[in-house]
């Protein structure tokens, strides 16, 4: 019995031991399986890591060769196919950098946004924030750029790129009309920074927009006094001289305007043509059209690739107008109307009209959309919805970009210059002005001739008056002679004559004179003022030659003396 119990206990212990051994063996088998799977995974990871590293190296090789678009695509493969790659954050950053340098800003924005949202602990996080600010500025998403600038200021105020970030942030504020805020941001840039001059230039522009032109001029002078450090700084100074020229032009200080325009280097391809155009317009303002003509021709002939050629040509037409060279002005205006717009080039094509109408309608729709966003933004601000305000600002910037795009398309299509002047309207105005000036000149010429004629008439009248005065003196003198002659003949005061009396009088002549006095019924004795004296004062009687018979010259009465005088004059002339 005891032996049976002992066997039972031994068997039980054996089962227990065997069961534990089985469990141990089972657990060991699972561990081995797990270990084996882990080994396989590690091997696969190493293989994937190696493959990702190879793709990464290929992408960097393309990047170093400046093949940025292809490099960006390779980095994109690494990021999306190998998310566990040990350098995936770097690949993501370089993907964005590649697309940024390829000017593919949409893909660059996507890459940097992915890094900021997915890898906030990455060493490339702050650089990605700065790149997002730059991309937003490039895409004219100014409110978005300001958002990233503020994040940089809060998180990385001492970053090595902080001056550049401040400059971009200030520019974006300037571009949305926040001039005071923009100036404050620009003041954060130290004098030692290469961005200092650019910041001060932008600050001066802020003063211009606030109508403080004198303050702006002083600010621009500070830019000119900065030490040159690079070609970019020299270009900035050229731009500053150009801007000062424009400001002095607006202020009417033409000498200073020309001085600053002339400081713009001819090597500056971006600003030199603007400076020459500015000098030309100063001369136009001074009505020195010959000098202005030389400036505009300089752009047309020496800078044929300049965007200002069309405007220079229009200005040249205005010069010819000022010089009264109407034929040349018309030639220039016609050339502009025929060559400086797509509408002129494709005139008569119905598709052109349809396209232009479409552009105009789309522009009107976009303007309405922008207005609605402005109104919606007012509501959001009134309700304190800052989140909605930011979204609306972003949408407004998108709409503004579309407005600018449509405006540029309309400008290109309709013939506007790069400065915004409508060349077609300018040319048409010039043509109309030529016609008006020609008409005015004709009227002026008529007026001039009329004035000259009046002067000549006046001179003739003066001569006539002088002649009449002389004639009157002569008549008076002859009258005195005749009276003396008549008195000598008759012993009485008598009738005036217009002819020189002969030195000696024949008896027949004396008898004729007596007979004529008798026929007039004149009394023999004259006392005081007689009727005969009145006749002398009013109508002198012409004495005919002696060979005529007195009966042929009868005078019926003093009242008809005027008519008879005419007849007598004719007869006496025949006799003479």
C-alpha positions in Angstrom: 0.0 0.0 0.0 2.8 2.4 0.9 4.6 1.4 -2.3 1.5 2.2 -4.4 1.2 5.6 -2.8 4.8 6.3 -3.4 4.5 5.4 -7.1 1.5 7.6 -7.4 3.4 10.5 -6.0 6.3 9.9 -8.2 4.1 9.7 -11.3 2.4 12.9 -10.3 5.7 14.7 -9.8 6.8 13.4 -13.2 3.7 14.7 -14.9 4.2 18.1 -13.3 7.8 18.3 -14.3 7.0 17.1 -17.8 4.2 19.7 -18.1 6.5 22.5 -17.0 9.1 21.3 -19.5 6.5 21.4 -22.2 5.4 24.9 -21.3 9.0 26.0 -21.2 9.7 24.4 -24.6 6.6 26.1 -26.0 7.6 29.5 -24.7 11.1 29.0 -26.0 9.8 28.2 -29.4 7.7 31.4 -29.5 10.7 33.5 -28.4 12.8 31.9 -31.1 10.1 32.7 -33.6 9.9 36.3 -32.4 13.6 36.6 -32.5 13.7 35.2 -36.0 11.0 37.6 -37.1 12.8 40.4 -35.5 16.0 39.5 -37.3 14.2 39.3 -40.6 12.6 42.8 -39.9 16.0 44.3 -39.0 17.4 42.8 -42.1 14.5 44.3 -44.2 14.9 47.6 -42.4 18.6 47.7 -43.2 17.8 46.8 -46.8 15.1 49.6 -47.0 17.5 52.0 -45.3 20.2 51.1 -47.8 17.7 51.6 -50.6 16.5 54.9 -49.2 20.1 56.1 -48.6 20.9 55.3 -52.2 17.9 57.3 -53.5 18.8 60.1 -51.1 22.3 60.2 -52.5 21.1 60.2 -56.1 18.8 63.1 -55.2 21.6 65.1 -53.6 23.8 64.5 -56.6 21.1 66.1 -58.8 20.7 68.9 -56.3 24.4 69.7 -56.4 24.3 69.7 -60.2 21.6 72.4 -59.9 19.0 70.0 -61.5 16.5 71.1 -58.9 13.3 69.9 -60.4 14.5 66.3 -60.8 16.2 66.5 -57.4 12.9 67.5 -55.8 11.1 64.5 -57.4 13.8 62.1 -56.1 13.6 63.6 -52.6 9.8 63.3 -52.8 10.2 59.5 -53.5 12.4 59.1 -50.5 9.9 61.0 -48.2 6.8 59.2 -49.4 8.2 55.6 -50.1 10.5 55.5 -47.1 8.8 57.2 -44.2 11.0 55.4 -41.7 14.2 56.5 -43.3 16.6 57.8 -40.7 17.1 61.1 -42.6 13.5 61.6 -43.9 13.2 65.0 -42.3 16.3 66.2 -44.1 15.0 64.6 -47.3 11.7 66.5 -46.8 13.5 69.8 -46.3 15.7 69.3 -49.4 12.6 68.4 -51.3 11.2 71.8 -50.5 14.5 73.5 -51.1 14.8 71.9 -54.5 11.3 72.9 -55.6 11.9 76.4 -54.2 15.0 76.8 -56.3 13.2 75.4 -59.3 10.5 78.1 -58.7 7.9 75.4 -58.2 6.5 77.2 -55.2 3.4 75.1 -54.8 5.4 71.9 -54.3 7.9 73.7 -52.1 5.1 75.0 -49.9 3.7 71.5 -49.6 7.1 70.0 -48.6 7.9 72.6 -46.0 4.4 72.5 -44.5 4.8 68.7 -44.2 8.1 69.0 -42.3 6.6 71.6 -39.9 3.6 69.6 -39.2 5.2 66.1 -39.1 8.7 66.7 -37.7 8.4 69.6 -35.2 11.5 68.3 -33.4 13.6 68.3 -36.5 16.7 70.5 -36.7 15.2 71.8 -40.0 12.1 73.0 -38.4 13.1 76.7 -38.0 14.6 76.8 -41.5 11.3 75.4 -42.8 9.4 78.2 -41.1 11.7 80.8 -42.8 11.2 79.0 -46.2 7.5 79.1 -45.7 7.7 82.9 -45.1 9.7 83.3 -48.3 7.4 81.1 -50.4 4.3 83.0 -49.1 6.0 86.2 -50.1 6.8 84.8 -53.6 3.2 83.7 -54.0 2.0 87.1 -52.8 0.3 85.4 -49.8 1.4 88.4 -47.6 -0.8 87.6 -44.6 0.5 84.1 -44.5 4.0 85.3 -44.8 3.4 87.7 -41.8 2.0 84.7 -39.8 5.2 82.7 -40.3 7.3 85.8 -39.6 5.5 86.2 -36.2 6.2 82.5 -35.4 9.8 83.0 -36.1 10.0 86.1 -33.9 8.4 84.2 -31.0 10.3 81.0 -31.3 13.7 81.9 -32.9 14.4 85.6 -32.3 18.1 85.0 -32.5 18.1 82.8 -35.6 21.0 83.5 -38.1 18.4 84.5 -40.7 16.4 86.8 -38.5 17.4 90.0 -40.5 16.2 88.5 -43.7 13.0 87.3 -42.0 12.4 90.8 -40.6 13.0 92.4 -44.0 10.5 90.0 -45.8 8.0 90.5 -43.0 8.3 94.3 -43.3 8.0 94.2 -47.0 4.8 92.1 -46.7 3.3 94.6 -44.3 4.2 97.4 -46.7 2.5 95.6 -49.5 -0.8 95.3 -47.7 -0.7 98.9 -46.7 0.5 98.6 -43.0 3.1 101.3 -43.4 3.7 102.1 -39.8 4.0 98.5 -38.8 6.4 97.9 -41.8 8.6 100.8 -40.7 8.7 99.4 -37.1 9.8 96.0 -38.4 12.5 97.5 -40.6 13.9 99.3 -37.6 14.7 95.9 -36.1 17.4 95.4 -38.7 20.8 96.5 -37.4 23.2 98.8 -39.3 25.7 96.0 -39.6 23.3 93.8 -41.5 23.4 93.6 -45.3 19.7 94.1 -45.2 19.9 97.4 -43.5 19.9 99.5 -46.7 17.0 97.6 -48.1 15.1 98.1 -44.9 15.7 101.8 -44.9 14.7 102.1 -48.5 11.4 100.4 -47.7 10.9 102.6 -44.7 11.4 105.6 -47.0 8.7 104.2 -49.3 6.4 104.0 -46.3 6.9 107.8 -45.8 6.1 108.4 -49.4 2.8 106.6 -49.0 2.1 108.7 -46.0 2.7 111.8 -48.1 5.8 112.8 -46.1 7.9 113.5 -49.2 10.5 115.6 -47.5 10.9 112.9 -44.8 11.2 110.3 -47.5 13.9 112.3 -49.2 16.0 112.4 -46.0 15.5 108.7 -45.5 16.6 108.0 -49.0 19.7 110.1 -48.5 20.5 107.8 -45.5 20.5 104.9 -47.9 22.9 106.7 -50.2 25.3 107.3 -47.4 25.6 103.7 -46.5 28.9 102.0 -47.4 28.8 99.8 -50.5 29.3 96.1 -49.7 28.3 94.4 -52.9 26.9 94.8 -56.3 23.4 94.4 -54.9 24.0 97.4 -52.7 25.2 99.5 -55.7 22.0 98.4 -57.5 20.0 99.6 -54.5 21.7 103.0 -54.7 20.9 103.2 -58.4 17.3 102.5 -57.5 17.4 105.1 -54.7 18.7 107.8 -57.2 15.9 106.9 -59.5 13.3 107.2 -56.8 14.8 110.5 -55.6 14.6 111.8 -59.2 10.9 111.0 -59.3 10.3 112.6 -56.0 12.1 115.8 -56.9 10.1 115.8 -60.2 6.9 115.7 -58.3 8.1 118.5 -56.0 9.0 120.6 -59.1 12.7 120.7 -58.3 13.8 119.7 -61.8 17.5 120.4 -61.4 17.7 118.0 -58.5 15.6 115.5 -60.4 18.0 115.5 -63.4 21.0 115.3 -61.1 19.7 112.1 -59.4 18.5 110.6 -62.7 22.0 111.1 -64.1 23.5 109.2 -61.1 21.9 106.0 -62.3 24.6 103.9 -63.8 24.3 102.9 -67.5 25.4 99.4 -66.4 22.2 99.0 -64.4 19.9 97.4 -67.0 17.0 97.4 -64.6 16.8 101.1 -64.0 18.9 103.0 -66.6 16.1 103.2 -69.1 13.7 104.5 -66.4 16.3 107.2 -65.6 16.5 108.3 -69.3 12.7 108.4 -69.6 12.6 110.5 -66.4 15.1 113.0 -67.7 13.1 113.2 -70.9 9.9 114.1 -69.0 11.8 116.7 -67.0 12.7 118.4 -70.3 9.1 118.1 -71.4 8.0 119.8 -68.2 10.4 122.6 -68.9 9.1 122.7 -72.5 12.7 122.0 -73.8 11.3 119.6 -76.4 14.5 119.3 -78.4 16.4 117.9 -75.4 13.5 115.7 -74.5 13.4 114.3 -78.1 17.0 113.2 -77.7 16.3 111.3 -74.5 13.3 109.4 -75.9 15.2 108.6 -79.1 18.0 107.2 -77.0 15.7 104.6 -75.5 14.1 103.7 -78.9 17.4 103.4 -80.7 19.9 102.2 -78.1 17.6 100.1 -75.9 15.3 98.3 -78.3 14.7 95.5 -75.8 13.5 97.9 -73.0 9.9 97.6 -71.8 9.8 101.4 -72.0 10.3 101.7 -75.8 6.5 102.0 -76.5 6.2 104.7 -73.8 9.3 106.5 -75.1 7.8 106.5 -78.6 4.5 108.0 -77.3 6.5 110.6 -75.4 8.4 111.4 -78.6 5.1 112.0 -80.4 4.2 114.5 -77.6 7.6 116.2 -78.2 6.9 116.6 -81.9 3.6 118.1 -80.9 5.3 120.6 -78.7 7.7 121.4 -81.6 4.8 121.9 -84.0 6.2 119.0 -86.1 2.7 117.7 -86.8 3.5 115.4 -89.6 6.1 113.6 -87.5 3.8 113.5 -84.5 1.1 111.8 -86.6 3.6 109.3 -88.0 4.6 108.3 -84.4 1.0 108.1 -83.1 0.0 105.9 -86.1 2.9 103.6 -85.5 1.9 103.1 -81.9 -1.7 102.4 -82.8 -0.6 99.8 -85.4 2.2 98.0 -83.5 1.9 98.3 -79.8 -1.1 96.2 -79.0 -2.4 92.7 -79.7 -5.8 94.2 -80.4 -4.3 96.3 -83.2 -2.3 93.4 -84.6 -5.4 91.2 -84.7 -7.9 93.8 -85.6 -10.9 92.5 -87.5 -10.7 89.0 -86.0 -14.0 88.3 -84.3 -12.3 85.9 -81.9 -10.2 88.8 -80.6 -13.2 90.8 -79.6 -14.7 87.7 -77.9 -11.5 87.1 -76.0 -11.2 90.7 -74.9 -14.8 90.8 -73.7 -14.2 87.6 -71.7 -11.2 89.2 -70.0 -13.2 92.3 -69.2 -16.1 90.2 -67.8 -13.8 88.0 -65.7 -12.1 91.1 -64.3 -15.5 92.5 -63.3 -16.4 89.3 -61.6 -13.1 89.2 -59.7 -13.7 92.8 -58.6 -17.1 91.9 -57.2 -15.6 88.9 -55.4 -12.9 91.1 -53.8 -15.6 93.5 -52.7 -17.7 90.7 -51.1 -14.6 89.4 -49.3 -13.9 92.9 -47.9 -17.5 93.1 -46.6 -17.2 89.6 -45.1 -13.9 90.5 -43.4 -15.6 93.5 -41.7 -18.2 91.1 -40.2 -15.5 88.7 -39.1 -13.6 91.5 -37.3 -16.7 92.8 -35.7 -17.5 89.4 -34.3 -13.9 88.8 -33.1 -13.4 85.9 -35.5 -9.6 86.1 -35.9 -9.5 82.7 -37.5 -12.0 83.6 -40.1 -10.2 87.0 -40.6 -7.0 85.2 -41.4 -8.7 82.9 -43.9 -10.4 85.8 -45.6 -7.1 87.8 -45.8 -5.6 84.8 -47.5 -8.5 84.6 -49.9 -8.2 88.3 -50.6 -4.6 87.9 -51.5 -5.5 85.2 -53.9 -8.2 87.3 -55.5 -5.7 90.3 -55.7 -3.2 88.0 -57.5 -6.0 87.2 -60.0 -6.8 90.9 -60.4 -3.2 91.7 -61.1 -3.0 88.8 -63.6 -6.1 89.9 -65.4 -4.9 93.5 -65.4 -1.6 92.5 -66.9 -3.4 90.5 -69.6 -5.6 93.4 -70.4 -2.6 95.7 -70.5 -0.8 93.4 -72.9 -3.9 92.9 -75.0 -5.0 96.5 -75.2 -1.6 98.2 -75.5 -0.8 99.6 -72.1 2.8 100.3 -71.2 4.6 98.7 -68.3 4.0 101.9 -66.3 0.3 101.6 -66.7 -0.2 104.3 -69.3 -2.7 103.4 -72.0 -0.6 103.8 -75.2 -3.7 103.5 -77.4 -5.5 106.3 -75.6 -2.3 108.3 -75.5 -1.8 107.9 -79.3 -5.4 108.8 -80.0 -5.2 111.8 -77.7 -2.1 112.8 -79.5 -3.8 112.5 -82.9 -6.7 114.6 -81.7 -4.3 117.2 -80.2 -2.5 117.4 -83.6 -5.8 118.2 -85.3 -6.8 120.7 -82.7 -3.3 122.4 -82.7 -3.4 122.6 -86.5 -6.8 124.3 -86.4 -5.6 126.5 -83.6 -2.5 127.4 -85.6 -4.7 128.3 -88.6 -6.8 130.5 -86.5 -3.7 132.0 -84.9 -2.3 132.6 -88.4 -5.5 134.3 -89.5 -5.5 136.4 -86.3 -1.9 137.3 -86.9 -2.6 138.3 -90.5 -5.6 140.2 -89.3 -3.6 142.0 -86.7 -0.9 142.8 -89.3 -3.6 144.1 -91.7 -5.1 146.3 -88.9 -1.6 147.7 -88.3 -1.2 148.4 -92.0 -4.6 149.9 -92.2 -3.8 152.1 -89.2 -0.6 153.2 -90.9 -2.5 154.0 -94.1 -5.1 155.9 -92.1 -2.4 157.9 -90.4 -0.8 158.6 -93.8 -4.3 159.5 -95.2 -4.8 161.9 -92.3 -1.4 163.4 -92.9 -2.1 163.7 -96.6 -5.6 165.3 -95.9 -4.0 167.7 -93.5 -1.4 168.6 -96.1 -4.1 168.8 -98.7 -6.2 171.0 -96.5 -3.2 173.3 -95.9 -2.7 173.4 -99.6 -6.4 174.1 -100.2 -6.3 176.9 -97.6 -3.2 178.3 -99.2 -4.8 178.2 -102.6 -7.9 179.7 -101.2 -6.0 182.7 -99.8 -4.3 183.1 -103.2 -7.6 183.0 -105.0 -9.2 185.5 -102.7 -6.3 187.8 -103.2 -6.6 187.3 -106.9 -10.3 188.0 -106.8 -9.9 191.0 -104.7 -7.3 192.3 -107.1 -9.7 191.9 -110.0 -12.8 193.2 -108.4 -11.7 195.1 -105.4 -14.0 192.9 -103.2 -13.8 189.7 -101.1 -14.8 186.9 -103.4 -15.0 183.2 -104.2 -12.3 180.7 -103.5 -10.7 178.8 -106.4 -8.8 175.6 -106.6 -6.5 176.5 -109.5 -3.4 178.6 -109.6 -4.5 182.0 -111.0 -2.4 183.3 -113.9 0.1 186.1 -113.3 -1.8 188.5 -115.6 -5.6 188.7 -116.3 -7.0 189.5 -119.6 -10.1 191.8 -119.9 -12.1 188.7 -120.9 -11.3 186.9 -117.8 -12.2 189.9 -115.6 -15.5 190.3 -117.4 -16.2 186.5 -116.9 -15.6 186.9 -113.2 -17.9 189.9 -112.9 -20.6 188.2 -115.0 -20.5 185.1 -112.8 -20.9 187.2 -109.6 -23.8 189.0 -111.2 -25.5 185.8 -112.3 -25.4 184.6 -108.7 -27.3 187.7 -107.6 -24.6 188.8 -105.2 -24.7 192.4 -104.0 -22.0 194.8 -105.0 -21.2 195.8 -101.4 -20.4 193.1 -98.7 -20.7 193.9 -95.0 -19.7 191.4 -92.3 -20.3 187.8 -93.0 -22.0 187.5 -96.4 -23.9 184.7 -98.1 -20.9 184.3 -100.4 -18.6 183.6 -97.6 -20.9 180.8 -96.5 -20.6 179.3 -100.0 -16.9 179.6 -99.8 -16.9 177.7 -96.5 -19.2 175.0 -97.8 -18.7 174.5 -101.5 -15.9 176.3 -103.5 -16.7 177.2 -107.1 -14.3 176.1 -109.8 -13.5 178.8 -112.4 -13.4 177.3 -115.9 -10.8 178.4 -118.5 -11.6 181.7 -120.4 -12.3 180.1 -123.8 -15.6 178.6 -122.6 -18.8 180.5 -123.0 -20.4 181.5 -119.8 -23.7 180.2 -120.9 -22.4 176.6 -120.7 -21.8 176.9 -117.0 -25.0 178.3 -115.7 -25.8 177.6 -112.0 -29.5 177.6 -111.3 -29.4 178.0 -107.6 -27.0 177.5 -104.6 -29.1 174.7 -103.4 -28.2 172.5 -106.4 -24.6 173.3 -106.2 -23.6 169.7 -105.4 -24.9 168.1 -108.6 -23.9 171.0 -110.8 -20.4 170.9 -109.3 -20.0 167.4 -110.6 -21.1 168.3 -114.1 -19.0 171.4 -114.1 -16.0 169.4 -113.0 -16.4 167.0 -115.9 -16.9 169.8 -118.5 -13.9 171.7 -117.2 -11.8 168.7 -117.4 -12.7 168.2 -121.0 -12.0 171.8 -121.7 -8.6 171.6 -120.0 
